[in-house]
Structures are given as structure tokens and as C-alpha cells.
Amino acid sequence: MAGDADGIVITLMQIDAGVLDMLPNCRVIGRLGVGLDNIDLQTASARGVGVINVPDYCTEEVAVHACSLLLALSRKLLPNDHLVRSGSWREWPQLKPMYPPSEQTLGLVGAGRIGFEVVKRMQPFGFRILVYDPYTNPSVLPEGVRIVGLDELLAASDLITIHCPLTPETRYLFNREAFAKMRPGAMLVNVSRGPIVYEPDLIEALCSRRLAGAALDVLQEEPPAPDHPIFQAPNVILTSHIAWYSETSMARLRETGMRRVIDYLQGRPVPTLVNGEAMDNVRTHSAPKPGIR
């Protein structure tokens, strides 16, 4: 159906070399979303097909969702709710220990648009904030936020939240080795991409009480199977890949994404053409390496 199309607009569809073979006239792919892991960027670039995403449509929504999950974990709202519903009102000592934000360290892996907004919202609570992102300019971060290496962040953080894209270097970044480096009793939030966390190792860390909790808006397989082991892990909050959503963000995504594809086809500059440099580099036989953006 799209064989003669000059441009296509997708959400989660996989675009690989085989699909591009069936789109000989395609000049641009519009991704209605942020992540690009479902698009073969190298092949698209080599064929001169521009790729456009909309990374700025849900910044506020995802940041607020992450902050909500962080605070829910810190205050152990879900296990407390379960105690109350089970008639164990006076059993709150089971929730120990809890600490105030002023005595906790929050670590962010990735400090792009969303990570920056999380920092702005969480810093007033009193958290000490560390950031790991080799591509971030420290001067743009609020005063008091420290850029550190990943190992230091893992060892020092009581709460860690993930805000990097899924790339070859971030796939399974959080695995058994990473969990072993984390502070005992630490908690993890992922509102980015499921495969950044290796779920069997996360489940093992939760069941062994190495980690005290996790909150996941994204999983490796979505939706998860009814018998997925994550449902049996202790102190896990699961949401249905909904961090992006508000009525406003939904409209903004569609309008902005379509406008940018039309602008590209009509020769106007587009601020989120993600592979413009890559297409230039392919012409000079030098493709860039993807990383945390």
C-alpha cells in the first residue's frame, strides 16, 4: 500500500532493510514517538531516507510519571496499601526502613530533556542528585547536581531512574553485574525502554532482597504474559507503558509529527531529523556511533 509513498509515518512498526526494499520512493520516515530502536537507522541513512522523531511531545508527562514512581517507592506506598487492605493496619513496621529525601541519593542514567525535568522536580524535595551521561554538558544542570561515572552512581544511589534510549551500548545495561554494584536496598525506576534492564536478573535481585523495589513502565515484552515472573517479585510497581500519555501529549504527538514530515518533504528544516549527519557521513564513508542522547 505504501510502495509509492514519498514518506511514511509509524508508531511501533519495525522498519528494516526488507521493509525499505518495498518502499523505493520513500524519502522520510516519521516516528510518532521518541525511541528509534524499531528503525534500522544505518540502512535508512545509507539509502538517503531521513528519519524524524518527536522527542519533545511528552517531556513533562514522562518526568512526572518517573517522579511519581520514585516517591511511591521511597515512601513504600504500594506495600503499605497492601497492608491496609489485608487488615494489617498496625503492621507498618514491616515497611522499615524509610528515610527522608534529605538523607537519600537519587541517581539518573541519562540527563536529556526528560532527565533534566526530573532533576528540576526532585531537587526541591532535598535529594542529593547524581547523573551519569557521557553526552551531557555539566554546565546545563542545576547547581548541586554532580556528573559521575556509572559505577559511582550505582554504588552511591538509594534510588536510580533510567532516562537513556535503547542502543547497543545501553541494552541490558542493568544486569546482574550492575545490580551487584548497587547499594543494598536500592530501588530502580525504568520509564525508558524495557530491554535496558535484563528482567531475569532484576527479578533475582528483588527476590534475594538485594534490591528493595522497582517501578517499571516498560518491559522487554509488552504486554507481559499472564505468568510473567515479574508479577511474583516483591515490591514491584508496574504501569502499562503509559508515562507518555496525557490528552495534550497525544494531540501534540500527532500534530507535531505530521507537520515535521510534511516540512521535510517540502524542503523546510526539521529540528528532529535524527540522521541528517549520518546521511552526510555515509557519503564520506564514516557513520557515527549511536549513544546516549
DRENMAR-854552 format. One record per residue (C-alpha): residue number from 1; x, y, z. Coordinates in steps of 0.02 Angstrom, whole numbers, plus 50000, padded with zeros to 5 digits. Layout:
<NUM, <X, Y, Z>> ...
This chain:
<1, <50000, 50000, 50000>> <2, <50144, 50118, 50035>> <3, <50251, 50064, 49888>> <4, <50235, 50232, 49800>> <5, <50239, 50340, 49957>> <6, <50364, 50482, 49973>> <7, <50352, 50467, 50162>> <8, <50279, 50351, 50294>> <9, <50228, 50383, 50473>> <10, <50241, 50244, 50602>> <11, <50224, 50209, 50787>> <12, <50295, 50038, 50837>> <13, <50312, 49955, 50667>> <14, <50484, 49880, 50632>> <15, <50572, 49963, 50486>> <16, <50718, 49859, 50424>> <17, <50805, 49833, 50257>> <18, <50668, 49717, 50197>> <19, <50533, 49846, 50227>> <20, <50637, 49983, 50147>> <21, <50658, 49871, 49994>> <22, <50470, 49883, 49971>> <23, <50474, 50074, 49985>> <24, <50582, 50127, 49837>> <25, <50512, 50305, 49834>> <26, <50520, 50336, 50020>> <27, <50615, 50493, 50068>> <28, <50569, 50507, 50251>> <29, <50508, 50402, 50397>> <30, <50412, 50491, 50533>> <31, <50416, 50405, 50702>> <32, <50270, 50458, 50811>> <33, <50366, 50441, 50972>> <34, <50538, 50461, 51048>> <35, <50629, 50295, 51034>> <36, <50711, 50239, 50872>> <37, <50755, 50059, 50914>> <38, <50622, 49994, 50792>> <39, <50705, 50081, 50643>> <40, <50863, 50023, 50553>> <41, <50946, 50194, 50554>> <42, <51104, 50136, 50467>> <43, <51010, 50065, 50318>> <44, <50893, 50215, 50309>> <45, <51041, 50334, 50310>> <46, <51135, 50235, 50179>> <47, <50982, 50248, 50065>> <48, <50959, 50433, 50095>> <49, <50797, 50412, 50193>> <50, <50775, 50542, 50327>> <51, <50712, 50486, 50498>> <52, <50614, 50607, 50605>> <53, <50551, 50579, 50782>> <54, <50456, 50684, 50910>> <55, <50562, 50681, 51069>> <56, <50482, 50839, 51139>> <57, <50298, 50790, 51143>> <58, <50288, 50710, 51316>> <59, <50434, 50776, 51417>> <60, <50327, 50839, 51559>> <61, <50219, 50684, 51565>> <62, <50363, 50559, 51574>> <63, <50458, 50663, 51700>> <64, <50305, 50674, 51814>> <65, <50273, 50487, 51795>> <66, <50454, 50448, 51843>> <67, <50445, 50564, 51994>> <68, <50282, 50485, 52049>> <69, <50359, 50312, 52042>> <70, <50515, 50369, 52134>> <71, <50415, 50444, 52275>> <72, <50298, 50294, 52284>> <73, <50449, 50179, 52303>> <74, <50535, 50290, 52428>> <75, <50379, 50300, 52539>> <76, <50333, 50117, 52504>> <77, <50156, 50164, 52458>> <78, <50113, 50001, 52370>> <79, <50162, 49880, 52511>> <80, <50080, 49997, 52636>> <81, <49919, 49993, 52534>> <82, <49926, 49803, 52535>> <83, <49946, 49800, 52724>> <84, <49796, 49913, 52749>> <85, <49686, 49813, 52630>> <86, <49733, 49650, 52716>> <87, <49681, 49715, 52886>> <88, <49859, 49738, 52948>> <89, <49845, 49923, 52992>> <90, <49963, 49908, 53141>> <91, <50093, 49806, 53046>> <92, <50175, 49960, 52969>> <93, <50345, 49916, 53050>> <94, <50358, 49787, 52909>> <95, <50393, 49936, 52796>> <96, <50554, 49984, 52885>> <97, <50671, 50062, 52844>> <98, <50617, 50227, 52767>> <99, <50721, 50385, 52757>> <100, <50681, 50565, 52712>> <101, <50736, 50634, 52544>> <102, <50868, 50741, 52629>> <103, <50958, 50580, 52678>> <104, <50941, 50494, 52509>> <105, <51038, 50499, 52346>> <106, <50948, 50495, 52180>> <107, <51044, 50436, 52027>> <108, <50992, 50471, 51847>> <109, <51057, 50371, 51699>> <110, <51032, 50493, 51557>> <111, <51004, 50680, 51576>> <112, <50922, 50735, 51414>> <113, <50756, 50826, 51406>> <114, <50664, 50709, 51523>> <115, <50807, 50680, 51643>> <116, <50832, 50867, 51659>> <117, <50648, 50889, 51704>> <118, <50660, 50750, 51834>> <119, <50807, 50838, 51914>> <120, <50710, 51002, 51923>> <121, <50563, 50918, 52006>> <122, <50656, 50805, 52128>> <123, <50790, 50925, 52188>> <124, <50669, 51033, 52291>> <125, <50624, 50878, 52394>> <126, <50802, 50878, 52459>> <127, <50878, 50729, 52367>> <128, <51064, 50730, 52332>> <129, <51068, 50703, 52143>> <130, <51199, 50614, 52037>> <131, <51195, 50597, 51848>> <132, <51280, 50478, 51729>> <133, <51275, 50536, 51550>> <134, <51435, 50548, 51447>> <135, <51348, 50662, 51322>> <136, <51281, 50794, 51442>> <137, <51363, 50962, 51470>> <138, <51376, 50983, 51660>> <139, <51351, 51170, 51644>> <140, <51167, 51147, 51593>> <141, <51122, 51053, 51752>> <142, <51059, 51141, 51908>> <143, <51184, 51189, 52042>> <144, <51222, 51046, 52161>> <145, <51197, 50906, 52034>> <146, <51355, 50803, 52006>> <147, <51407, 50711, 51848>> <148, <51487, 50544, 51896>> <149, <51538, 50380, 51818>> <150, <51414, 50238, 51810>> <151, <51498, 50132, 51944>> <152, <51498, 50277, 52066>> <153, <51316, 50312, 52031>> <154, <51269, 50130, 52058>> <155, <51364, 50120, 52223>> <156, <51302, 50284, 52295>> <157, <51118, 50294, 52245>> <158, <50969, 50244, 52351>> <159, <50854, 50270, 52202>> <160, <50901, 50256, 52018>> <161, <50794, 50311, 51871>> <162, <50831, 50271, 51689>> <163, <50813, 50405, 51554>> <164, <50925, 50346, 51411>> <165, <50872, 50273, 51243>> <166, <50893, 50091, 51194>> <167, <51053, 50075, 51094>> <168, <51182, 49935, 51076>> <169, <51280, 50009, 51220>> <170, <51130, 50027, 51337>> <171, <51044, 49860, 51301>> <172, <51046, 49760, 51463>> <173, <51146, 49898, 51546>> <174, <51059, 49847, 51707>> <175, <51103, 49665, 51733>> <176, <51168, 49553, 51873>> <177, <51336, 49640, 51871>> <178, <51256, 49812, 51886>> <179, <51137, 49756, 52024>> <180, <51285, 49684, 52121>> <181, <51365, 49857, 52117>> <182, <51209, 49944, 52180>> <183, <51186, 49992, 52361>> <184, <51094, 49853, 52456>> <185, <50913, 49903, 52473>> <186, <50917, 50022, 52325>> <187, <50768, 50043, 52210>> <188, <50754, 50059, 52021>> <189, <50635, 50153, 51905>> <190, <50627, 50125, 51717>> <191, <50518, 50235, 51607>> <192, <50633, 50223, 51455>> <193, <50643, 50055, 51362>> <194, <50617, 49880, 51432>> <195, <50775, 49796, 51363>> <196, <50888, 49919, 51455>> <197, <50850, 49808, 51606>> <198, <50882, 49621, 51597>> <199, <50724, 49562, 51683>> <200, <50781, 49390, 51746>> <201, <50924, 49473, 51839>> <202, <50810, 49608, 51907>> <203, <50687, 49478, 51971>> <204, <50829, 49384, 52053>> <205, <50892, 49543, 52137>> <206, <50718, 49583, 52202>> <207, <50682, 49408, 52265>> <208, <50851, 49399, 52354>> <209, <50813, 49570, 52431>> <210, <50971, 49641, 52354>> <211, <50855, 49775, 52287>> <212, <50711, 49837, 52392>> <213, <50595, 49881, 52249>> <214, <50571, 49927, 52068>> <215, <50445, 50025, 51965>> <216, <50431, 49986, 51780>> <217, <50328, 50074, 51648>> <218, <50413, 49971, 51512>> <219, <50454, 49786, 51493>> <220, <50550, 49680, 51369>> <221, <50388, 49601, 51309>> <222, <50233, 49710, 51304>> <223, <50106, 49662, 51360>> <224, <50185, 49533, 51476>> <225, <50120, 49355, 51479>> <226, <49998, 49319, 51621>> <227, <50127, 49204, 51703>> <228, <50273, 49326, 51687>> <229, <50388, 49304, 51839>> <230, <50390, 49492, 51869>> <231, <50215, 49476, 51942>> <232, <50284, 49368, 52083>> <233, <50431, 49480, 52126>> <234, <50413, 49580, 52288>> <235, <50379, 49767, 52292>> <236, <50361, 49799, 52106>> <237, <50252, 49936, 52034>> <238, <50200, 49905, 51854>> <239, <50118, 50029, 51736>> <240, <50068, 49996, 51557>> <241, <50193, 50099, 51456>> <242, <50086, 50250, 51492>> <243, <50213, 50376, 51555>> <244, <50199, 50471, 51390>> <245, <50012, 50496, 51400>> <246, <49903, 50646, 51429>> <247, <49765, 50713, 51317>> <248, <49881, 50858, 51275>> <249, <50032, 50750, 51233>> <250, <49928, 50636, 51121>> <251, <49870, 50782, 51015>> <252, <50043, 50862, 51016>> <253, <50124, 50699, 50957>> <254, <50012, 50680, 50805>> <255, <50011, 50862, 50753>> <256, <50197, 50891, 50778>> <257, <50249, 50727, 50697>> <258, <50144, 50752, 50542>> <259, <50196, 50934, 50525>> <260, <50380, 50887, 50530>> <261, <50362, 50752, 50397>> <262, <50271, 50875, 50282>> <263, <50403, 51008, 50315>> <264, <50541, 50886, 50268>> <265, <50455, 50835, 50106>> <266, <50431, 51018, 50061>> <267, <50613, 51061, 50093>> <268, <50595, 51154, 50257>> <269, <50715, 51123, 50402>> <270, <50659, 50999, 50535>> <271, <50732, 51010, 50712>> <272, <50722, 50823, 50747>> <273, <50797, 50747, 50590>> <274, <50897, 50617, 50684>> <275, <51006, 50552, 50543>> <276, <51048, 50706, 50442>> <277, <51230, 50697, 50497>> <278, <51230, 50509, 50470>> <279, <51173, 50529, 50290>> <280, <51314, 50653, 50263>> <281, <51438, 50535, 50345>> <282, <51382, 50389, 50239>> <283, <51425, 50492, 50087>> <284, <51601, 50510, 50158>> <285, <51606, 50327, 50218>> <286, <51602, 50373, 50403>> <287, <51446, 50329, 50502>> <288, <51430, 50392, 50682>> <289, <51413, 50278, 50833>> <290, <51245, 50290, 50923>> <291, <51249, 50333, 51107>> <292, <51152, 50408, 51250>> <293, <51063, 50563, 51187>> 
